[in-house]
Amino acid sequence: MATLFSAVRSLIFVLVLVVTVIPWALAVLVLSIFRRGDPVYWACAGWLKVAIWSARWICGVRWRIHGMENLPPAADRRAGVVLLSKHQSTWETFAYPALLSHPLAYVFKRELLYVPFFGWAMARMDMIHIDRSRRTEAWNKVLAQGKRLGAMGNWVIMFPEGTRIARGQVGDYKTGGTRLAIEAGLPVVPIAATSARCWPRKSFLLRPGVVDLSIGRQIRPEGREPAEMMREVKDWIEAEMRRLDPEAYADPPPAGAAGAPVRTPR
């Protein structure tokens, strides 16, 4: 019965997304004729707020944020960083623009631009869309655009495992994010996210519960090597994942793993 109830609520949630994204995307496309940059970004972020609050009220997916003080303050609009996040589901891709204070620049595969309405609106924002089949060209674009956007104070966000990872699993952490941070002189901020607890990958069956987002301390890039820096990012994220979601892992969190201050669930 609980599964059936979750399925019904999830269907209502998906219908809300479909019904709202069409007029919202069309409005963004019209806005982008006259304005670019931040106004278009925050217009799109408004729909993402609708999405995560709909998941909250329809499906019972709440969230709790740890370590927000590790990010540059909202008033410091020129402070760029590279966010490197655990990626378990669609939830965090919706939540970060809705919850964080600065415009984000996602690095993503260009095929998403072809998704009707949603992708069309994404194409009007300052994001970094790449052709994964052309690795050298893709990296050069990430570097050039990442430097430009970071200098503007936008936060470049990448998922170092490259794709959504099942709950309790660890992917292959690639060094693109730390390479960008070192080349651009931007600090890295690691983020752990337990979103698969409520919204598993490759599924639209949402379960009620709390998603924990834990934001780590900034890691400076000076004098670092990409692989060594990424090992530090990986070690922190995976230790934090085990602390936040211990039932998903066979092994306990490493000794000394500690979390940041917690905000109450929303």
C-alpha positions as CSV (number, residue, x, y, z in Angstrom):
1,M,0.0,0.0,0.0
2,A,2.8,2.4,0.9
3,T,4.5,1.7,-2.5
4,L,1.2,2.4,-4.3
5,F,0.7,5.6,-2.4
6,S,4.2,6.7,-3.3
7,A,3.6,5.8,-7.0
8,V,0.4,8.0,-7.1
9,R,2.1,10.9,-5.4
10,S,5.1,10.6,-7.8
11,L,2.8,10.6,-10.8
12,I,1.1,13.8,-9.5
13,F,4.6,15.3,-9.0
14,V,5.7,14.4,-12.6
15,L,2.4,15.9,-14.0
16,V,3.1,19.1,-12.1
17,L,6.6,19.3,-13.7
18,V,5.2,18.7,-17.2
19,V,2.4,21.2,-16.8
20,T,4.5,24.0,-15.3
21,V,7.7,23.6,-17.4
22,I,6.0,24.4,-20.8
23,P,4.7,27.9,-20.0
24,W,7.8,28.6,-17.8
25,A,10.2,27.7,-20.5
26,L,8.3,29.7,-23.1
27,A,8.4,32.7,-20.8
28,V,12.2,32.3,-20.3
29,L,12.7,32.1,-24.1
30,V,10.8,35.4,-24.5
31,L,12.7,37.0,-21.6
32,S,16.0,35.9,-23.2
33,I,15.3,38.0,-26.3
34,F,15.6,41.1,-24.2
35,R,17.8,40.1,-21.3
36,R,20.7,37.6,-20.8
37,G,22.8,36.5,-17.9
38,D,21.5,36.6,-14.4
39,P,17.9,37.5,-15.1
40,V,17.5,34.4,-17.3
41,Y,19.3,32.3,-14.8
42,W,17.1,33.3,-11.9
43,A,14.0,32.9,-14.0
44,C,15.0,29.3,-14.6
45,A,15.9,28.8,-11.0
46,G,12.3,29.9,-10.1
47,W,11.0,26.8,-11.9
48,L,13.5,24.6,-10.1
49,K,12.2,26.0,-6.8
50,V,8.7,24.9,-7.9
51,A,10.1,21.5,-8.6
52,I,11.8,20.8,-5.3
53,W,9.0,22.3,-3.2
54,S,6.5,20.2,-5.2
55,A,8.6,17.2,-4.3
56,R,8.5,18.4,-0.7
57,W,4.7,18.9,-0.4
58,I,3.5,16.1,-2.8
59,C,6.1,13.4,-2.1
60,G,7.4,14.3,1.3
61,V,11.0,14.8,0.1
62,R,12.6,17.3,2.6
63,W,16.1,18.5,2.8
64,R,18.7,19.4,5.4
65,I,21.8,21.5,4.7
66,H,25.1,21.1,6.5
67,G,28.0,23.6,6.1
68,M,26.5,26.5,4.1
69,E,29.0,28.7,5.8
70,N,31.8,27.1,3.7
71,L,30.5,28.8,0.6
72,P,31.2,32.5,-0.2
73,P,28.5,34.8,1.2
74,A,25.7,35.9,-1.0
75,A,26.9,39.5,-0.8
76,D,30.2,38.5,-2.4
77,R,29.0,38.2,-6.0
78,R,32.6,38.1,-7.4
79,A,33.8,35.0,-5.5
80,G,34.0,32.1,-7.9
81,V,34.4,28.5,-6.8
82,V,34.3,25.0,-8.4
83,L,31.6,22.8,-6.7
84,L,32.3,19.1,-7.0
85,S,29.3,17.1,-5.9
86,K,28.2,13.5,-5.3
87,H,25.6,12.7,-7.9
88,Q,22.8,10.2,-7.1
89,S,19.7,11.5,-8.7
90,T,17.9,14.3,-10.5
91,W,17.0,15.9,-7.2
92,E,20.3,17.7,-6.5
93,T,20.5,19.0,-10.1
94,F,17.2,20.7,-9.4
95,A,18.0,21.7,-5.9
96,Y,21.4,23.5,-6.2
97,P,20.2,26.4,-8.3
98,A,17.1,26.7,-6.1
99,L,19.0,26.7,-2.8
100,L,22.3,28.4,-3.5
101,S,23.0,32.1,-3.6
102,H,25.1,32.5,-6.7
103,P,24.4,31.6,-10.4
104,L,25.7,28.1,-11.2
105,A,27.3,27.0,-14.4
106,Y,26.7,23.2,-14.9
107,V,29.0,21.2,-17.1
108,F,26.7,18.8,-18.9
109,K,26.3,16.8,-22.1
110,R,24.9,18.8,-25.0
111,E,22.2,16.2,-25.7
112,L,20.2,17.7,-22.9
113,L,19.7,20.9,-25.0
114,Y,17.4,18.9,-27.3
115,V,14.9,18.0,-24.5
116,P,11.7,20.0,-25.4
117,F,11.1,23.2,-23.4
118,F,13.5,22.2,-20.5
119,G,16.5,22.0,-22.7
120,W,15.5,25.0,-24.8
121,A,15.5,27.1,-21.6
122,M,18.9,25.7,-20.5
123,A,20.4,26.7,-23.8
124,R,19.7,30.4,-23.0
125,M,21.7,30.3,-19.8
126,D,25.5,30.6,-19.2
127,M,26.1,26.9,-18.9
128,I,28.9,24.7,-20.3
129,H,27.5,22.1,-22.6
130,I,30.0,19.7,-24.2
131,D,30.2,16.9,-26.8
132,R,31.6,14.0,-24.8
133,S,32.7,12.2,-27.9
134,R,35.3,15.0,-28.6
135,R,37.3,14.9,-25.4
136,T,40.0,17.4,-26.2
137,E,37.5,19.9,-27.6
138,A,35.2,19.4,-24.6
139,W,38.0,20.0,-22.1
140,N,39.2,23.1,-23.9
141,K,35.6,24.4,-23.7
142,V,35.3,23.6,-20.0
143,L,38.6,25.4,-19.3
144,A,37.8,28.5,-21.3
145,Q,34.2,28.8,-20.2
146,G,35.0,27.8,-16.6
147,K,37.7,30.5,-16.4
148,R,35.3,33.1,-17.8
149,L,32.4,32.3,-15.6
150,G,34.5,31.8,-12.5
151,A,36.0,35.3,-13.0
152,M,32.4,36.7,-13.2
153,G,31.7,35.1,-9.8
154,N,29.6,32.3,-11.1
155,W,30.0,28.9,-9.4
156,V,31.0,26.1,-11.8
157,I,29.5,22.8,-10.8
158,M,30.7,19.4,-11.9
159,F,29.9,15.8,-10.9
160,P,33.3,14.1,-10.8
161,E,31.8,10.6,-11.1
162,G,30.4,11.7,-14.4
163,T,26.9,10.2,-14.0
164,R,24.4,9.3,-11.4
165,I,25.7,6.6,-9.0
166,A,23.5,4.1,-7.2
167,R,23.0,4.6,-3.4
168,G,25.9,3.0,-1.5
169,Q,28.2,2.8,-4.5
170,V,31.3,4.7,-5.5
171,G,32.1,5.8,-9.0
172,D,35.3,6.7,-10.8
173,Y,36.3,10.2,-9.7
174,K,37.7,12.0,-12.8
175,T,40.1,14.9,-12.4
176,G,38.4,17.5,-14.8
177,G,37.0,19.5,-11.9
178,T,40.3,19.8,-10.1
179,R,42.2,20.5,-13.3
180,L,39.8,23.4,-13.9
181,A,40.2,24.7,-10.4
182,I,44.0,24.7,-10.6
183,E,44.1,26.3,-14.1
184,A,41.5,28.9,-13.1
185,G,42.9,29.5,-9.6
186,L,39.5,28.8,-8.0
187,P,38.9,27.0,-4.7
188,V,37.1,23.6,-4.8
189,V,34.1,23.0,-2.6
190,P,33.2,19.3,-2.2
191,I,29.5,18.4,-1.6
192,A,28.0,15.1,-0.3
193,A,24.3,14.5,-1.3
194,T,22.1,11.6,-0.1
195,S,19.4,12.2,-2.7
196,A,19.0,8.5,-3.7
197,R,17.5,7.8,-0.3
198,C,14.4,9.6,-1.6
199,W,14.8,9.7,-5.4
200,P,16.8,6.8,-6.8
201,R,18.6,7.2,-10.1
202,K,16.8,6.2,-13.3
203,S,13.4,6.4,-11.5
204,F,10.6,8.7,-11.0
205,L,9.3,6.9,-7.9
206,L,10.0,9.3,-5.0
207,R,9.9,8.2,-1.4
208,P,9.3,10.5,1.6
209,G,12.4,11.3,3.7
210,V,15.2,13.7,4.2
211,V,18.0,14.5,1.7
212,D,21.2,15.6,3.4
213,L,23.4,18.0,1.6
214,S,26.8,18.5,3.3
215,I,29.1,21.2,2.0
216,G,32.8,20.8,2.9
217,R,35.5,23.4,3.5
218,Q,37.1,25.1,0.6
219,I,40.2,23.4,-0.8
220,R,42.7,25.9,-2.3
221,P,44.3,24.9,-5.6
222,E,47.7,26.6,-5.2
223,G,50.6,24.1,-5.5
224,R,48.3,21.1,-6.1
225,E,48.2,18.4,-8.7
226,P,44.8,17.4,-10.2
227,A,44.9,13.7,-9.2
228,E,46.1,14.4,-5.7
229,M,43.6,17.1,-5.2
230,M,40.8,14.9,-6.5
231,R,41.8,12.2,-4.0
232,E,41.2,14.6,-1.2
233,V,37.8,15.6,-2.7
234,K,36.9,11.9,-3.1
235,D,38.0,10.9,0.4
236,W,36.0,13.7,2.0
237,I,32.8,13.1,0.0
238,E,32.8,9.3,0.5
239,A,33.6,9.6,4.2
240,E,30.8,12.1,4.6
241,M,28.4,9.9,2.6
242,R,29.0,7.0,5.0
243,R,28.4,9.3,8.0
244,L,25.2,10.8,6.6
245,D,23.8,7.5,5.1
246,P,25.5,4.7,7.0
247,E,22.7,2.1,6.3
248,A,23.6,2.3,2.6
249,Y,27.2,1.2,3.1
250,A,28.6,-2.1,4.3
251,D,31.6,-0.4,5.9
252,P,31.4,2.3,8.6
253,P,32.6,5.9,8.2
254,P,36.4,6.3,8.6
255,A,37.5,7.3,12.1
256,G,37.6,11.1,12.5
257,A,34.9,11.8,9.8
258,A,32.9,14.7,11.1
259,G,30.1,16.8,9.7
260,A,29.4,20.5,9.6
261,P,26.7,22.4,11.4
262,V,23.2,21.3,10.4
263,R,20.1,23.2,9.3
264,T,16.8,21.7,10.2
265,P,14.9,19.8,7.5
266,R,12.8,21.9,5.2
